């Protein structure tokens, strides 16, 4: 049933060890055997634990390469963001959930329903938190937590769209987050973990739940992307996180407008401000 959804892709930046370990991602543990190939050929389907390992390695590597293509880190003019091998634990959280941890600098992708690492956008969402940790972004307040959840959702869809376009794949509903993983716990169609195009507003729609409140922030970022295009929007959004350890939404919005002005001028700043309004 999923035959048309599989794609054979090049795995870049491998270290040649025969394991899924490289410059920007490394699989440290898994429920099953670690994927190994002396020829660096890793072909699996979703019924094999190694499939999720390949997914995690591929999408984290692609996300980091995308960050660098925006001018961050190696060869760019902006500071690096998590430019290191991201440690990944696959199917070793016995619940249908995933998370990134700062103190261990790891991402742990859970199992149950659809195993989380089968869905690129779950992987990318958690990498959004790892990006924030690398930039010194903290979660001391509910509002900062909501910003990080909203950014994680936005990051999932913007990188998913970037890579899918390169593969010649068209998403039927780009604003729907994690539409494969969510088939196991949602009944409405389309199946979505969350969306980045809701009409929630700040502050009246805040309810104290970070994933809900994050949809206020992700909608603003989605509108910035529509106004500036993905490349400029993502460069601005990422750069604005530096030096903002525990912001409110208005504080980070103001910083994002200022960054847009400093990089791309008044016209871009006006569009970013309009998106936040």
C-alpha positions as CSV (number, residue, x, y, z in Angstrom):
1,X,0.0,0.0,0.0
2,X,2.9,2.4,0.6
3,X,4.9,1.4,-2.4
4,X,4.6,4.8,-4.1
5,X,5.7,6.6,-0.9
6,X,9.1,5.1,-0.8
7,X,12.1,6.9,-2.3
8,X,15.7,5.9,-2.7
9,X,17.8,8.8,-1.7
10,X,21.6,9.4,-1.3
11,X,22.8,9.4,2.2
12,X,25.5,12.1,2.5
13,X,28.2,13.0,5.1
14,X,28.6,9.4,6.3
15,X,31.8,8.7,8.1
16,X,32.5,5.4,6.2
17,X,32.2,3.2,9.3
18,X,29.3,1.2,7.8
19,X,26.9,2.5,10.4
20,X,24.6,5.4,10.1
21,X,27.0,7.9,11.6
22,X,28.3,11.1,10.0
23,X,29.0,14.7,10.3
24,X,25.5,15.8,11.4
25,X,23.7,12.7,12.7
26,X,24.6,9.5,14.4
27,X,22.4,6.7,15.5
28,X,23.6,5.7,18.9
29,X,21.0,3.1,19.9
30,X,17.9,1.3,18.6
31,X,15.4,-1.3,19.8
32,X,16.7,-3.6,17.0
33,X,20.1,-4.0,15.5
34,X,22.0,-0.9,14.3
35,X,21.8,-0.6,10.6
36,X,25.1,-1.7,9.1
37,X,26.4,-2.0,5.5
38,X,30.0,-2.3,4.4
39,X,29.0,-0.6,1.1
40,X,26.9,2.1,2.8
41,X,23.7,0.9,1.2
42,X,20.8,1.0,3.5
43,X,17.6,-0.2,1.8
44,X,14.7,-1.1,4.2
45,X,10.9,-0.9,4.5
46,X,8.8,0.4,7.4
47,X,8.4,-3.1,8.9
48,X,12.2,-3.1,9.7
49,X,13.6,-1.2,12.7
50,X,16.5,-0.1,10.5
51,X,14.1,1.9,8.3
52,X,13.5,4.4,11.1
53,X,17.2,4.7,11.6
54,X,17.7,5.7,8.0
55,X,14.8,8.1,8.2
56,X,16.3,9.9,11.2
57,X,19.8,10.0,9.7
58,X,18.6,11.3,6.4
59,X,16.3,14.0,7.6
60,X,18.6,15.4,10.3
61,X,21.4,15.6,7.8
62,X,19.2,17.3,5.2
63,X,18.0,19.8,7.8
64,X,21.6,20.7,8.8
65,X,22.6,21.0,5.2
66,X,19.6,23.3,4.6
67,X,20.7,25.5,7.6
68,X,24.2,25.8,6.2
69,X,22.7,26.7,2.7
70,X,21.1,29.7,4.4
71,X,24.5,31.0,5.4
72,X,24.9,29.6,8.9
73,X,28.1,27.9,9.9
74,X,30.6,26.4,7.5
75,X,31.3,28.7,4.6
76,X,28.6,31.2,5.7
77,X,28.6,34.6,7.4
78,X,26.2,33.7,10.2
79,X,27.0,31.6,13.4
80,X,26.7,27.8,13.2
81,X,23.5,26.2,14.6
82,X,23.9,22.6,16.0
83,X,26.6,21.9,13.4
84,X,27.7,18.6,15.0
85,X,26.6,14.9,14.9
86,X,23.1,14.9,16.5
87,X,22.8,11.9,18.7
88,X,19.7,9.9,17.9
89,X,18.0,7.1,19.9
90,X,15.4,5.2,17.8
91,X,12.4,3.3,19.1
92,X,13.7,3.4,22.6
93,X,11.0,5.4,24.3
94,X,8.2,3.0,25.0
95,X,5.4,5.5,24.3
96,X,4.0,7.2,21.3
97,X,6.0,10.4,21.9
98,X,9.4,11.9,21.1
99,X,11.6,14.5,22.6
100,X,14.9,16.3,22.5
101,X,17.0,16.7,25.7
102,X,19.5,19.5,26.2
103,X,21.6,18.0,29.0
104,X,22.4,14.9,27.0
105,X,22.2,16.6,23.6
106,X,20.1,13.8,22.2
107,X,16.9,13.2,20.4
108,X,14.8,10.2,21.4
109,X,12.1,9.1,18.9
110,X,9.4,6.8,20.3
111,X,7.3,3.9,19.1
112,X,3.7,2.9,19.2
113,X,1.0,3.5,16.6
114,X,3.1,4.7,13.7
115,X,6.7,4.7,15.0
116,X,7.6,8.3,15.2
117,X,10.8,8.1,13.1
118,X,8.7,6.9,10.2
119,X,7.4,10.4,9.8
120,X,9.9,13.0,8.6
121,X,8.0,15.9,10.2
122,X,8.1,14.3,13.7
123,X,11.9,14.0,13.3
124,X,12.2,17.6,12.1
125,X,9.9,18.9,14.8
126,X,12.2,17.5,17.5
127,X,15.2,18.8,15.6
128,X,13.6,22.2,16.0
129,X,14.0,21.9,19.8
130,X,17.6,20.8,19.3
131,X,18.2,23.9,17.2
132,X,16.8,26.1,20.0
133,X,19.1,24.3,22.6
134,X,22.1,25.0,20.3
135,X,21.1,28.7,20.2
136,X,20.7,29.1,23.9
137,X,16.9,29.3,23.8
138,X,15.4,28.3,27.1
139,X,11.9,27.2,28.1
140,X,11.5,28.9,31.5
141,X,8.1,30.2,30.7
142,X,5.0,28.7,29.1
143,X,5.1,31.3,26.3
144,X,8.7,30.5,25.4
145,X,7.7,26.8,25.4
146,X,4.9,27.6,23.0
147,X,7.2,29.5,20.7
148,X,9.5,26.5,20.6
149,X,6.6,24.1,19.8
150,X,5.3,26.4,17.1
151,X,8.8,26.8,15.6
152,X,9.2,23.0,15.7
153,X,6.0,22.6,13.7
154,X,7.0,25.3,11.3
155,X,10.5,23.9,10.9
156,X,9.0,20.4,10.2
157,X,6.9,21.7,7.3
158,X,9.4,24.1,5.8
159,X,12.2,21.6,5.6
160,X,9.8,18.8,4.5
161,X,8.7,21.1,1.6
162,X,12.3,22.0,0.8
163,X,13.4,18.4,0.5
164,X,10.2,17.1,-1.1
165,X,10.6,19.7,-3.9
166,X,14.1,18.5,-4.6
167,X,12.7,14.9,-4.8
168,X,9.9,16.0,-7.1
169,X,7.2,15.2,-4.5
170,X,4.2,17.5,-4.1
171,X,2.6,17.6,-0.6
172,X,-1.2,17.7,-0.9
173,X,-1.5,19.8,2.3
174,X,1.8,21.4,3.3
175,X,0.3,23.1,6.4
176,X,-0.7,19.8,7.9
177,X,2.0,18.6,10.3
178,X,3.0,14.9,10.7
179,X,0.1,13.6,8.5
180,X,1.6,10.1,8.5
181,X,2.3,9.7,12.2
182,X,-1.1,11.1,13.1
183,X,-3.1,8.5,11.3
184,X,-2.8,6.4,14.5
185,X,-4.5,8.8,16.8
186,X,-6.7,11.1,14.8
187,X,-10.1,10.3,13.1
188,X,-10.6,13.4,11.0
189,X,-9.3,13.7,7.5
190,X,-6.8,15.1,6.7
191,X,-4.9,13.5,9.6
192,X,-2.7,16.2,11.2
193,X,-0.8,16.3,14.5
194,X,-1.4,20.1,14.3
195,X,-1.6,22.7,11.6
196,X,0.4,25.9,10.8
197,X,-2.5,27.8,9.2
198,X,-5.0,28.1,12.0
199,X,-6.6,31.5,12.9
200,X,-5.6,31.6,16.6
201,X,-4.6,35.1,17.9
202,X,-2.4,36.4,20.6
203,X,-3.1,36.9,23.5
204,X,-6.8,36.1,23.5
205,X,-6.4,32.5,22.3
206,X,-3.7,31.5,24.8
207,X,-4.9,28.7,27.0
208,X,-1.6,27.6,28.8
209,X,-1.0,24.5,26.7
210,X,2.2,24.9,24.8
211,X,1.3,22.8,21.8
212,X,-2.0,24.6,21.3
213,X,-0.5,28.1,21.9
214,X,2.4,27.2,19.6
215,X,-0.1,27.3,16.7
216,X,-0.3,31.0,17.2
217,X,3.4,31.3,16.6
218,X,3.6,28.8,13.7
219,X,0.9,30.6,11.8
220,X,2.9,33.8,11.9
221,X,6.0,32.0,10.7
222,X,3.9,30.3,7.9
223,X,2.7,33.8,6.8
224,X,6.3,35.1,6.8
225,X,7.3,32.3,4.6
226,X,4.5,33.1,2.2
227,X,5.5,36.8,2.1
228,X,9.3,36.4,1.8
229,X,9.7,33.0,0.3
230,X,11.2,30.0,2.2
231,X,14.9,30.9,1.9
232,X,14.6,34.5,3.2
233,X,12.0,33.6,5.8
234,X,14.0,30.8,7.3
235,X,17.2,32.8,7.4
236,X,15.4,35.5,9.3
237,X,13.5,33.2,11.6
238,X,16.6,31.2,12.6
239,X,18.8,34.3,13.1
240,X,16.2,36.0,15.3
241,X,16.6,33.2,17.9
242,X,20.1,34.2,19.0
243,X,20.2,36.2,22.2
244,X,16.6,35.5,23.1
245,X,16.8,33.0,25.9
246,X,13.2,33.2,27.3
247,X,11.1,35.5,25.1
248,X,7.5,36.3,25.0
249,X,5.8,36.2,21.6
250,X,5.8,40.1,21.2
251,X,9.5,40.2,22.2
252,X,10.6,37.6,19.6
253,X,8.3,39.1,17.0
254,X,9.9,42.5,17.4
255,X,13.4,40.9,17.2
256,X,12.3,39.0,14.0
257,X,11.2,42.2,12.4
258,X,14.5,43.9,13.3
259,X,16.5,41.0,11.9
260,X,14.5,41.1,8.6
261,X,15.3,44.8,8.3
262,X,19.0,44.3,9.0
263,X,19.3,41.5,6.4
264,X,16.8,42.3,3.7
265,X,15.7,45.9,4.3
266,X,12.6,47.8,5.1
267,X,10.4,46.0,2.6
268,X,11.0,42.7,4.1
269,X,10.6,44.1,7.6
270,X,7.2,45.5,6.7
271,X,6.0,42.1,5.4
272,X,7.3,40.3,8.6
273,X,5.5,42.9,10.8
274,X,2.3,42.5,8.9
275,X,2.5,38.7,9.4
276,X,2.8,39.1,13.1
277,X,0.0,41.6,13.3
